[in-house]
Amino acid sequence: MYSTIRQRTLLGCAALITGFVIWSAQGAAPNTLIALGDQQWAAGQLELAQKTFEHAVKAEPRSVDAHMKLAGLQLSRQEFKACIETYQRAIGLDANNARAWLGLGFAYLHTGQNDLSLAALDEAIRIDPGNQEKLAPVLAKLGTP
């Protein structure tokens, strides 16, 4: 029982400290917030990482990196509707971002929107032909040669 209380207290303190760091970093450069979000993600603090990436996007709405980090985390958390919107915003900022098109394609695939998935993956291949070989199994699943 003592170790459970101690564990919860330590987790609560860590969350409080991280919350303070996010609050104090709100005026920080998006790269600082992205780095903090990466650390939180690596530590398994997914909700905190998501909030940090959201702050990075708010701090610099034109940061493709901030949008990509947020979308990647949303995809990993299976928040498909949210990550589709975030990837679309990233593509709006940089239409030649093959990684954004890949993420969008996989998000569409997970939501059963196969035609949209295929279109996004085709765009990722058009931008970076090196994706063709990597995507061959997925494209085969979608019924393309």
N, C-alpha and C positions, 0 to 999 in steps of 0.2 A: 504494500500500500504506500509506504514511504517513497519508494522509487517512482511510483506512478505520479504522486503529487509533485515530486521533485522534477520529473520529466515535463509535466504540464507547466510548471512554473518556469522552467528553462525555455520551453517553447513559447510561452507567453511573453517572456522577456525578449526573446529573439524577434518575435513579431513586433513588439513595441519599438525596439531599436530600429528594425527595418522600416517601420512606418515613419519614424522620426527622420531617418536618412532620406526616405522618399520625399517627405515634406520639406526638408531643408534643401534637397537637390532640385526642387521644382524650378528654380531659376537657373539650374545648371544646363550646360550644353547637352543636346540630345545624345551625343556620344558617351557622356558620363552616365546618363540614365540607361543607355543601351548596355553598357558594361555592367552596371549594377543589376539590370534585369538578367543578363547572361549568368551572373554569379548566383542569383536567386534560382534561376531555372536549373542550373547544375546542382544546386543544393536541394532540389525537389520542392522548393517553395513556389509552386506554380501560380497560385493566386496572387502572391506578391509580385512575382515576375510579370504577370499579365498587367497588373496595375502600373508597374514601373514602365513597361513598354507603352501603355496607354498614355502615361504622362509624357513620354518621349515624343509620341505622335502629336500630342497637344502642344508641346513646347516648340516643335518644328514640324508643322503639318506637311511640309514639302520634303521631308526626309524619307527617302525610299528605304534606307536601312531600318529606320524605326518601324515603318509599315511592314517590312518583311519579317522582322523579329516578332512583331505582334501576330501577324498572320501565321507564321510558323508555329508559334506556341498554341494559337487557337486550333490549328490543324491537328497538332499532337494531342490536344485535349478533346478532339472530336467535336469541336464547336464549328460545324461545317458552314452554317449560314453566316456566322460572324466572319469566319476566315475568307469566305467567298467575297464578302464586301470589302474586307481589308486588302485582299489580293487585287481586287478590281481598282481600289484607290492607288495601290502601288503601280499598277499598270498604267493608270491615268497619269502618273508622274513620270514613268519611264516605260513606254510601250515596247522597248527592245530588251526588257529584262526577262531573259529566258527562265530564270528561276521562279519569277512570279507567275509566268504562264504555266510552268510545271505544277506549282502549288495549286493554282486555280484548277488545272486539269484533274489533279488528284482529289481535290475537294468535290468537284462535280461528280467524279467517279463514285465517291463514297455516298453521294446523295442520289445515285441512280440516274443522273442526268448524262447519259452516255454520249449523246450527240454534242453537248456542250463540252464534255470532257475531251472528246476526240478533237474538236475544233481548237481548244486551248493547247492540247499536246502537240497538234500539228503546228501551231504558231511557235511553240517552244523549239520544235525541230527546225522550222524555217529560220529562226534567229540563230540557233546553234545546232548545225547538222550533226554534231557529235552526240546529241541526245537520241538520235534515231536508233542506234544499237542498244542503248540503255533501256529505251522504251519498248523494244520489240515485243517482250512478253505481254505488256499492258495493251499494246496496239492489237496484238493477236486476240486477246480477250475481248476487245471491242469490235473484233470482226474485220480488221483491215489487214491487208497483206504486209 
